[in-house]
Amino acid sequence: MSDTARPLAPTLSAWRVRSLLTLLRGALQNGEELGGWLTRHPVLHSVLDEAAALGLSDLTLDDALGRLEQALVFGPDFAQDDPDADSDAEADSTGRRLQRLAQALGLGPDDLGMWVALALPEDDPRLARFIDELHGDGGLLTRATMVRCWAPLTVARALQRLQAAHLVQPPGPGAGQAPALRANPALWELACGLPPAHSSWLHRPWRSLPALDELILPDTWRARLVATQPSHPPWSAAGNDGPHSERRACWVLRGLPGSGRRTLAAALARSQGLGLIEAVDAAHLPALGAAAALLGAVPLVSFDPTPGERLNWQPPAGCPGLIVARLPQHGGLAVNDRPVHTLELDAPDLDERRHHWRLALSQGTPSATPIEPTDELLDLRLPRGTLHRLARSLHRQPEGQQASPVDLHTLVLRQLDEAGRFALDGIAQRMPALHDDETLALPGHAQEEFDTLVARCRHRDRLADALPSAFGHSDGVKALFKGPSGTGKTLAARHLAHALNRPLYRVDLAATVSKYIGETERNLERVFEAAESLDVVLLLDEGDALMAGRTQVGSATDRYANLETNYLLQRLERYRGVLVVTTNAADRIDAAFTRRMDATLDFPLPDALTRLALWQAHLGAHQQVSDAALERVALRCHLSGGQIRNAALHAALLAIERARAIGPGELQQALEREYRKAGQQCPSLEPQD
């Protein structure tokens, strides 16, 4: 090759040729002629053709390898992204990807050359016989193959680096002492410029990510995010000088599902000129650093610790200066090699929700005039991501069927209902919607307390803003409904949800409580997080089963039962939704839970007037029982609301069987049946002189 020939570029083809020629040099080291190898393995002719295409045909084997080695030594700034490139493909050539990988992992040309060599059999199966003759195994390279072609110490160091970064696939079960070596196929595809397999990585190029200044964020958040950005190029040597360098950072973003953690991580990545990559399968997490280097992306890692658990995480080799971790509101995370900055993505306040709704409703609409959200939409205390996701679903309405601002609320509630059924499936049941004829009959003072509770829930935002910050007011509302069975506690919870125009979900204790340590807390946390993120009303029926008083520790069972109680106490402190707890054994509930309740409503057995109202409501307008007889029933039969409902249901069944309206006979039989169920004698309903 003459000095005037074009210079070699560090393309994938140049790397392939270098690795192939290195293998060929190893084959010839015992003095065997090249012709013999070419005769036995015709595929080697294509190798020489590739070398000739690179302008190496006039050189000896050693000179060609020397020329390639000079071409494949990257300059110090080679890996930095080119802002003037016309496309992501141009800005991210194979050479640029391999250079980032080399800088991130401290790899030299020999290290990368060995990795390329390990991938050769996958790219060209015709090389299998040639590799087997070089002490390969099943067409794949072994350590013996590599030692024949590179210095033993060089091979040992290279394999140590490649395996630490998971660039080499670990041997499968049953592998011998000298297993065949294979390049990690998912990472090799990234090096070749192929798009990431959806089963391996979730990748978004930097051009598709939102800019940080485009996001609607509190000013204090934005200032913190900008102030802590790494100041050096993400994979430069200057950006990795020490385990706690200020040039390295891990942002831990905490929040509810749909709180916008992934969107904020994407904006942080774009601010560094990088894309965003996330491991879809936990099995690919150890290779996430190498994948991030190849793609020029910030790694995003999601953790789901048990409440009270603190995880220790060592970021994979190859991670850039900035990494982002997603965490729920509970649990902790310690990152071993860099300082951690934590940001709690709390639910947006009323003013911020207004800005989000304006932006979300106006996107995708031809009108330049922003759509003003209704008060009903603003009252929905939704996280940022959930809010925008719902708005996008509204934009997908059929052409000509765009909803008016008033109808938007109905559509949003429908979408929330579907999301709630999915998020709470298996751990909470959707309670049926309230019918118009399902009246709630409460004594005067109890009705006043119930109306006050409804107002407290409706004005959570305004109440929090009206109080001074020193007040420490929580915008969640927790209510305890206590009273005997059948006094309307569950019905009152349904009325509360109806008044707030929210769905009601009842926690399934059988599916939530587990005998395994930590699983009860994890299941409850899933319920609470879903309820908060969707702004639904949560019902904890028979709550004394979970809120019983703590006991003296006499066994491991007592200790873990107390831990569950302590978790629930702390979780109620920070719960920001509407929670209703019902019990007919209030004396069993720990006093600490009672103190944390914002409202406590007593549901006594109904008095005579309330019983009369219940009878009239349950029997309906077409019954044929006289007012006097119904008054006697209300006065003499001291039944609960649930018992009255059951008796009315049985009376209606008898009337249907007899093809007539409910009369005194059906009512009498229904009452006698209800008393028999209770083991009591039905009082006489005959008029008295």
C-alpha positions in Angstrom: 0.0 0.0 0.0 1.5 3.3 -1.0 1.6 6.4 1.2 -0.8 8.2 -1.2 -3.5 5.6 -0.7 -6.7 6.7 1.1 -6.5 6.3 4.9 -8.3 3.5 6.6 -11.4 4.4 8.7 -12.3 2.4 11.8 -15.3 0.7 10.2 -16.8 -2.6 11.1 -15.2 -4.1 7.9 -11.8 -2.9 9.0 -12.3 -4.5 12.5 -13.4 -7.8 10.9 -10.4 -7.9 8.5 -8.0 -7.2 11.4 -9.5 -10.0 13.5 -9.5 -12.4 10.5 -6.0 -11.6 9.6 -4.9 -12.1 13.2 -6.5 -15.6 13.2 -4.8 -16.3 9.9 -1.4 -15.3 11.3 -2.0 -17.6 14.2 -2.7 -20.4 11.7 0.6 -19.8 9.9 2.8 -19.5 13.0 4.0 -23.1 12.7 5.5 -22.5 9.3 2.7 -23.9 7.2 2.2 -22.4 3.8 -0.8 -20.1 3.2 -1.8 -22.2 0.1 -2.6 -25.2 2.3 -5.0 -23.2 4.4 -6.6 -21.6 1.3 -7.1 -25.1 -0.2 -8.7 -26.6 2.9 -10.8 -23.5 3.7 -11.9 -21.6 0.5 -13.7 -19.0 2.7 -10.3 -17.5 3.4 -10.2 -16.2 -0.2 -13.1 -13.8 0.8 -11.0 -12.7 3.7 -8.1 -11.7 1.4 -10.6 -10.0 -0.9 -11.9 -7.9 2.0 -8.3 -6.9 2.8 -7.7 -6.0 -0.8 -10.8 -3.8 -0.8 -9.2 -1.9 2.0 -6.1 -1.3 0.0 -3.9 -3.9 1.8 -3.3 -6.3 -1.2 0.4 -5.2 -1.7 1.4 -5.7 2.0 2.7 -8.6 3.9 0.4 -10.0 6.6 2.4 -8.4 9.4 2.5 -5.0 7.5 -1.3 -5.2 6.8 -2.0 -5.8 10.5 0.3 -2.9 11.4 -1.5 -0.6 9.1 -4.9 -1.7 10.5 -3.7 -1.2 14.0 -2.7 2.3 13.3 -6.1 3.0 11.7 -8.0 1.5 14.6 -6.4 3.6 17.3 -9.0 6.2 18.0 -8.3 9.8 18.6 -9.2 11.3 22.0 -12.3 13.1 20.7 -13.4 10.5 18.2 -16.4 9.3 20.3 -17.9 12.7 20.9 -21.2 13.2 19.0 -21.3 15.4 16.0 -24.0 18.0 16.4 -23.8 18.9 12.7 -24.5 15.4 11.5 -27.5 15.1 9.2 -28.9 12.0 10.9 -28.5 9.7 13.9 -27.0 7.1 11.6 -24.3 9.5 10.4 -23.5 10.7 13.9 -23.3 7.1 15.3 -21.2 5.0 12.9 -19.8 1.7 14.0 -16.4 3.2 14.7 -18.0 5.8 17.0 -19.9 3.1 18.8 -16.8 1.0 19.3 -14.8 4.0 20.4 -17.4 4.8 23.1 -17.3 1.2 24.2 -13.5 1.3 24.4 -13.4 4.5 26.4 -16.2 3.3 28.7 -14.5 0.0 29.5 -10.8 0.9 29.1 -10.5 -1.5 26.1 -7.5 -1.4 23.8 -7.4 -2.4 20.1 -6.5 -6.0 21.0 -9.5 -6.3 23.4 -11.9 -5.1 20.8 -10.3 -7.2 18.2 -10.8 -10.3 20.3 -14.4 -9.4 20.8 -14.9 -9.0 17.1 -13.2 -12.3 16.6 -15.6 -14.0 19.0 -18.6 -12.7 16.9 -17.2 -13.8 13.5 -18.8 -17.3 13.6 -22.2 -15.8 14.1 -21.7 -13.4 11.1 -20.2 -16.0 8.8 -20.9 -19.7 9.6 -18.5 -20.7 6.7 -15.6 -19.9 9.1 -16.6 -22.8 11.4 -14.2 -25.4 10.0 -11.3 -23.0 9.9 -11.9 -22.0 13.5 -12.2 -25.7 14.6 -8.8 -26.4 13.1 -7.5 -23.5 15.3 -8.5 -25.5 18.4 -12.1 -24.2 18.2 -15.1 -26.0 19.5 -18.2 -26.4 17.4 -17.2 -23.6 15.1 -16.6 -21.2 18.0 -13.4 -19.8 19.4 -12.0 -21.2 22.6 -9.3 -19.8 24.9 -6.8 -22.1 23.2 -7.7 -20.5 19.8 -7.1 -17.0 21.1 -3.8 -17.9 22.8 -2.6 -19.3 19.5 -3.3 -15.9 17.8 -2.6 -13.4 20.6 -0.1 -13.3 23.5 -1.4 -15.4 26.5 -1.3 -12.5 29.0 -3.1 -10.2 26.5 -5.8 -12.8 26.1 -6.2 -13.2 29.9 -6.5 -9.5 30.4 -8.9 -9.0 27.5 -11.2 -11.8 28.5 -11.3 -10.5 32.1 -12.5 -7.1 30.8 -14.9 -8.5 28.2 -16.5 -10.9 30.7 -16.8 -8.2 33.4 -18.8 -6.0 30.9 -20.8 -9.1 29.8 -19.6 -8.6 26.2 -18.9 -12.4 26.3 -21.9 -14.7 26.8 -21.5 -16.8 29.9 -21.1 -20.6 29.2 -24.3 -22.6 29.5 -24.8 -25.5 31.9 -22.8 -28.5 31.2 -19.9 -26.6 29.7 -16.5 -28.1 30.1 -13.4 -26.6 31.6 -12.4 -24.9 28.3 -15.8 -23.9 27.0 -16.4 -22.3 23.6 -16.6 -18.5 23.8 -19.3 -16.4 22.2 -19.9 -12.7 21.9 -23.0 -11.5 23.6 -25.4 -11.5 20.6 -27.6 -8.6 21.8 -24.5 -6.3 22.3 -23.0 -7.4 19.0 -26.1 -6.4 17.1 -25.9 -3.0 18.7 -22.2 -2.7 17.6 -23.2 -3.6 14.0 -25.7 -0.7 14.0 -28.8 -2.9 14.2 -31.8 -1.6 16.2 -32.1 -3.0 19.7 -34.2 -6.1 20.0 -37.4 -5.2 21.8 -37.0 -8.3 23.9 -33.6 -6.9 25.2 -33.6 -3.2 25.3 -36.0 -0.2 25.2 -34.0 2.5 23.4 -34.9 6.0 22.4 -32.5 8.1 20.3 -31.7 11.6 21.7 -33.4 13.4 18.9 -36.8 11.8 20.0 -36.4 12.9 23.6 -38.1 16.0 25.2 -35.9 18.9 26.1 -35.7 19.8 29.8 -36.9 23.3 29.3 -40.0 22.0 27.5 -41.2 20.1 30.6 -43.7 21.7 33.1 -41.7 21.5 36.3 -41.5 23.4 39.6 -38.7 25.9 39.4 -36.9 24.4 42.4 -36.7 21.0 40.6 -35.4 22.6 37.4 -32.7 24.5 39.3 -31.5 21.3 41.0 -31.5 19.3 37.9 -29.4 21.8 36.0 -27.0 22.4 38.8 -26.0 18.7 39.1 -25.4 17.9 35.5 -22.0 16.2 34.8 -19.7 18.7 33.3 -17.5 16.5 31.1 -18.2 14.3 28.1 -20.0 11.2 29.3 -17.4 8.7 28.4 -14.2 10.8 28.5 -11.4 9.8 30.8 -11.9 13.0 32.7 -15.4 12.0 33.6 -14.5 8.9 35.4 -11.8 9.8 37.8 -12.8 8.3 41.1 -15.7 6.6 42.6 -17.4 9.8 43.8 -16.3 12.3 41.2 -18.6 15.4 40.8 -18.5 14.5 37.1 -20.5 11.4 37.8 -24.0 11.3 39.2 -27.0 9.1 39.7 -30.4 10.6 39.8 -32.9 8.6 41.8 -36.4 9.6 40.7 -39.1 8.6 43.2 -42.8 8.7 42.5 -46.1 6.9 41.9 -46.8 5.0 38.7 -47.4 7.6 36.0 -45.6 10.4 37.9 -43.4 11.2 34.9 -40.1 9.6 36.0 -39.3 8.1 32.6 -40.1 11.4 30.9 -37.8 13.3 33.2 -35.1 10.8 32.7 -35.4 11.2 29.0 -35.0 15.0 29.3 -31.9 14.5 31.5 -30.4 12.3 28.9 -31.1 14.8 26.1 -29.5 17.5 28.1 -26.3 15.4 27.9 -26.7 14.9 24.1 -27.5 11.2 24.7 -30.4 8.8 24.2 -32.1 6.7 26.8 -31.8 3.0 27.2 -33.7 0.6 29.6 -33.3 -3.1 30.1 -36.6 -4.8 29.3 -35.5 -8.0 30.9 -33.6 -8.1 34.2 -31.3 -10.7 32.7 -29.9 -8.0 30.4 -29.3 -5.6 33.3 -25.6 -6.6 33.8 -24.9 -5.7 30.2 -26.7 -2.4 30.4 -23.5 -0.3 30.7 -22.0 -1.8 27.6 -25.3 -1.3 25.7 -25.4 2.3 26.9 -21.9 3.0 25.6 -22.6 1.4 22.2 -25.8 3.4 21.7 -24.6 6.6 23.3 -27.4 6.6 25.9 -28.1 7.2 29.5 -29.1 4.0 31.4 -32.5 4.0 33.1 -32.9 1.3 35.7 -36.1 0.5 37.6 -36.2 -1.0 41.1 -39.1 -2.2 43.2 -37.9 -2.8 46.7 -40.1 -4.1 49.5 -41.3 -1.3 51.8 -38.5 -0.7 54.3 -35.9 -2.5 52.2 -32.7 -0.7 51.1 -31.0 -2.0 48.0 -27.3 -1.8 47.2 -26.5 -1.4 43.5 -23.3 -1.6 41.6 -23.8 0.1 38.2 -22.7 -2.1 35.3 -19.3 -1.4 33.8 -19.4 1.0 30.9 -22.1 3.4 32.3 -21.7 7.1 31.4 -21.3 9.9 33.9 -25.0 10.2 34.3 -27.3 7.3 35.2 -31.0 7.4 36.3 -32.9 5.1 38.6 -36.6 4.8 39.0 -37.9 4.0 42.4 -41.4 3.9 44.0 -42.1 6.1 47.0 -40.9 3.4 49.4 -37.6 1.6 49.9 -34.1 2.9 49.5 -31.2 2.6 47.1 -27.4 3.0 47.7 -25.3 3.4 44.5 -21.7 2.2 45.1 -19.6 4.3 42.7 -21.1 7.8 42.5 -23.0 10.4 44.5 -26.8 10.1 44.5 -29.3 12.9 44.0 -32.9 12.1 44.9 -36.0 13.9 43.6 -39.5 13.1 44.8 -42.0 13.5 42.0 -45.0 14.5 44.1 -48.4 14.9 42.5 -48.7 18.3 40.8 -50.7 21.0 42.7 -53.8 22.7 41.2 -51.9 25.4 39.2 -49.5 22.9 37.7 -52.3 20.6 36.8 -54.0 23.4 35.0 -50.8 24.0 32.9 -50.5 20.3 32.1 -54.2 20.0 31.1 -53.9 23.0 28.8 -50.8 21.6 27.1 -52.1 18.0 26.9 -55.6 19.0 25.5 -54.1 21.4 23.0 -51.6 19.0 21.5 -52.9 17.4 18.3 -55.7 19.9 17.9 -55.8 22.2 14.9 -57.0 25.2 16.9 -54.3 27.6 18.2 -56.5 28.6 21.1 -55.7 26.5 24.2 -58.5 24.4 25.5 -59.4 25.3 29.1 -59.9 22.4 31.4 -63.1 22.2 33.4 -63.1 22.4 37.1 -64.1 18.7 37.2 -60.9 17.8 35.3 -58.8 20.0 37.5 -60.2 18.3 40.6 -58.7 15.0 39.5 -55.5 14.7 41.4 -53.5 12.8 38.7 -49.8 12.4 38.3 -48.2 14.1 35.3 -47.7 11.1 33.2 -51.2 9.7 33.8 -52.7 13.0 32.9 -50.9 13.3 29.6 -51.6 9.6 28.8 -55.3 10.2 29.3 -55.3 13.3 27.2 -53.6 11.4 24.3 -56.4 8.8 24.5 -58.9 11.6 24.1 -57.2 12.8 20.9 -57.7 9.3 19.4 -61.5 9.8 19.3 -63.0 9.1 15.8 -63.0 11.9 13.3 -66.1 14.1 13.9 -66.6 12.7 17.4 -64.4 15.1 19.3 -65.7 15.6 22.8 -66.8 19.0 24.1 -65.0 20.3 27.2 -67.9 19.2 29.3 -67.9 15.6 27.9 -64.1 15.3 28.4 -64.6 14.7 32.1 -66.9 11.7 31.4 -64.4 10.3 28.9 -61.5 10.7 31.4 -63.4 9.0 34.1 -64.1 6.1 31.8 -60.5 5.8 30.9 -59.5 6.0 34.6 -62.0 3.2 35.4 -60.4 0.9 32.8 -56.9 1.8 34.1 -58.0 1.1 37.7 -59.5 -2.3 36.8 -56.1 -3.2 35.2 -53.8 -1.8 37.9 -55.8 -3.3 40.8 -56.7 -6.6 39.2 -56.5 -9.4 41.7 -55.9 -7.2 44.8 -59.0 -5.0 44.9 -62.5 -5.2 43.5 -64.4 -2.4 41.8 -67.6 -1.7 43.8 -70.8 -1.3 41.7 -71.9 2.2 40.9 -74.6 3.7 43.1 -78.1 3.5 41.8 -80.6 6.4 42.3 -82.8 4.4 44.6 -80.0 3.4 46.9 -80.6 6.0 49.7 -78.4 6.5 52.7 -80.6 6.9 55.8 -78.5 8.3 58.7 -79.4 10.0 62.0 -79.2 13.8 61.9 -75.7 14.1 63.5 -74.3 11.3 61.5 -75.5 12.9 58.2 -73.9 16.1 59.2 -70.6 14.4 59.8 -70.9 12.6 56.4 -71.6 15.9 54.6 -68.5 17.4 56.3 -66.4 14.5 55.1 -67.6 14.9 51.5 -66.7 18.6 51.7 -63.3 17.8 53.1 -62.6 15.4 50.2 -63.8 17.9 47.6 -61.6 20.7 48.8 -58.4 18.9 49.6 -56.3 21.2 47.4 -57.8 24.4 48.6 -57.7 23.4 52.3 -54.0 22.6 52.0 -53.3 26.0 50.3 -55.4 27.9 52.9 -53.3 26.6 55.8 -49.8 27.8 56.7 -47.0 25.5 55.9 -46.2 25.0 59.6 -49.5 23.4 60.0 -48.1 20.2 58.3 -51.5 19.5 56.6 -51.7 16.3 54.5 -53.9 16.5 51.4 -55.0 12.8 51.9 -58.3 12.0 53.7 -58.7 9.0 55.9 -62.1 8.1 57.4 -63.1 5.4 59.9 -66.7 4.1 59.6 -67.5 2.1 62.7 -70.7 0.4 63.9 -72.5 -2.9 64.0 -72.9 -5.0 60.9 -75.6 -3.9 58.5 -75.7 -0.2 59.6 -74.7 1.1 56.1 -71.0 1.6 56.4 -70.2 0.1 53.0 -73.2 1.9 51.4 -71.9 5.2 52.9 -68.5 4.5 51.3 -70.3 4.1 47.9 -72.2 7.3 48.5 -69.0 9.1 49.3 -67.4 7.9 46.0 -70.6 8.9 44.1 -70.5 12.4 45.6 -66.9 12.8 44.6 -67.5 11.3 41.1 -64.8 8.6 41.7 -64.8 4.8 41.4 -64.7 2.9 44.6 -62.3 -0.1 45.1 -62.5 -2.5 48.0 -59.2 -4.2 49.0 -59.3 -7.9 48.8 -57.8 -9.0 52.1 -57.6 -12.6 51.1 -55.3 -11.7 48.2 -53.4 -9.1 50.0 -52.4 -10.7 53.3 -49.6 -13.3 52.9 -47.9 -15.6 55.2 -44.6 -14.8 53.5 -42.4 -12.1 55.2 -42.7 -8.8 53.4 -45.3 -9.9 50.9 -48.3 -8.3 52.8 -46.5 -4.9 52.8 -45.6 -5.2 49.1 -49.2 -6.1 48.2 -50.6 -3.2 50.3 -48.1 -0.8 48.7 -49.3 -1.9 45.3 -52.9 -1.1 46.3 -52.0 2.3 47.8 -49.8 3.4 44.9 -52.4 2.5 42.3 -55.2 4.2 44.2 -53.2 7.4 44.6 -52.0 7.5 41.0 -55.6 7.0 39.7 -57.3 9.2 42.3 -59.9 6.5 43.2 -61.6 6.0 46.6 -60.2 3.0 48.4 -62.2 0.9 50.8 -60.6 -1.2 53.5 -63.5 -3.3 54.6 -63.2 -5.0 58.0 -60.1 -3.0 58.6 -59.6 -4.3 62.1 -58.1 -7.4 60.5 -55.1 -5.3 59.5 -55.2 -2.6 62.2 -55.3 -4.7 65.3 -53.4 -3.5 68.3 -49.7 -4.3 68.6 -48.8 -7.1 71.0 -45.8 -8.0 73.2 -43.2 -9.9 71.2 -43.3 -13.4 72.3 -42.4 -15.1 69.0 -41.2 -14.4 65.5 -44.9 -14.3 64.4 -45.6 -11.5 66.9 -42.6 -9.6 65.7 -43.5 -9.7 62.0 -47.2 -8.9 62.8 -46.0 -5.7 64.6 -43.8 -4.8 61.7 -46.8 -5.0 59.3 -48.8 -2.8 61.7 -45.9 -0.3 61.9 -45.7 -0.2 58.1 -49.4 0.5 57.8 -49.2 3.3 60.3 -46.4 5.0 58.4 -48.1 4.4 55.0 -51.3 6.1 56.2 -49.3 9.1 57.3 -48.2 9.8 53.7 -51.3 8.5 51.9 -52.6 11.3 49.6 -55.8 9.7 48.4 -59.2 9.1 50.0 -59.3 6.0 52.2 -62.4 4.6 54.0 -61.8 2.0 56.7 -64.9 0.2 58.0 -65.1 -2.0 61.2 -67.7 -3.5 63.5 -65.0 -4.1 66.1 -63.6 -0.6 66.7 -62.2 -1.6 70.1 -59.7 -4.0 68.3 -58.1 -1.2 66.3 -54.8 0.1 67.6 -55.3 3.6 69.0 -52.4 4.9 66.8 -54.6 4.2 63.7 -57.6 6.1 65.3 -55.4 9.1 65.8 -54.4 9.1 62.2 -58.0 9.2 60.9 -59.2 12.6 59.7 -62.8 11.7 60.3 -64.5 9.1 62.4 -68.2 8.3 61.8 -70.4 6.2 64.1 -73.0 4.2 62.4 -75.5 3.2 65.1 -78.4 0.8 64.7 -81.2 2.9 63.0 -83.9 4.4 65.2 -87.6 4.0 64.4 -87.7 7.0 62.0 -84.7 5.8 60.1 -86.1 2.3 60.0 -89.3 3.6 58.5 -87.4 5.5 55.8 -85.4 2.4 55.0 -88.5 0.2 54.7 -90.1 2.8 52.4 -87.0 3.0 50.3 -86.5 -0.8 50.0 -90.1 -1.9 49.4 -90.7 0.7 46.7 -93.7 2.6 45.6 -95.8 -0.4 44.4 -96.0 -2.3 47.6 -99.5 -2.8 49.2 -98.6 -2.5 52.9 -100.5 0.1 54.7 -98.7 3.1 56.3 -99.9 2.0 59.7 -98.6 -1.5 59.3 -95.3 -0.2 58.1 -95.0 2.1 61.0 -95.7 -0.8 63.4 -92.9 -2.8 61.7 -90.5 0.1 62.1 -91.4 0.6 65.8 -91.4 -3.0 66.9 -88.7 -4.7 64.7 -85.3 -3.4 65.8 -83.5 -4.5 62.7 -80.3 -3.1 61.1 -80.3 -1.6 57.7 -78.8 -4.7 56.2 -81.5 -6.9 57.8 -84.2 -4.6 56.5 -82.7 -4.9 53.0 -82.6 -8.7 53.2 -86.2 -8.8 54.5 -87.4 -6.6 51.7 -85.5 -8.7 49.1 -87.2 -11.9 50.4 -90.6 -10.2 50.4 -90.2 -9.2 46.8 -89.2 -12.8 45.9 -92.4 -14.1 47.5 -94.4 -11.6 45.7 -92.9 -12.5 42.3 -93.5 -16.2 43.0 -97.2 -15.4 43.8 -97.5 -12.9 40.8 -98.7 -10.0 42.9 -97.3 -6.9 44.7 -95.7 -7.0 48.1 -98.4 -7.2 50.7 -98.7 -7.7 54.5 -98.4 -11.5 54.2 -95.1 -11.4 52.2 -93.7 -8.9 54.6 -94.7 -10.9 57.7 -93.0 -14.1 56.3 -89.9 -12.1 55.4 -89.6 -10.7 58.9 -90.1 -14.1 60.5 -87.4 -15.5 58.3 -85.0 -12.7 59.2 -85.6 -13.2 62.9 -85.0 -17.0 62.6 -81.7 -16.3 61.0 -80.7 -14.2 64.0 -82.0 -16.9 66.4 -84.7 -14.6 67.8 -88.5 -14.4 68.0 -90.3 -12.1 65.6 -92.5 -9.6 67.6 -96.2 -9.5 67.1 -97.3 -7.0 64.4 -101.0 -7.0 65.3 -102.4 -3.6 66.1 -102.9 -3.0 69.9 -105.9 -1.3 71.5 
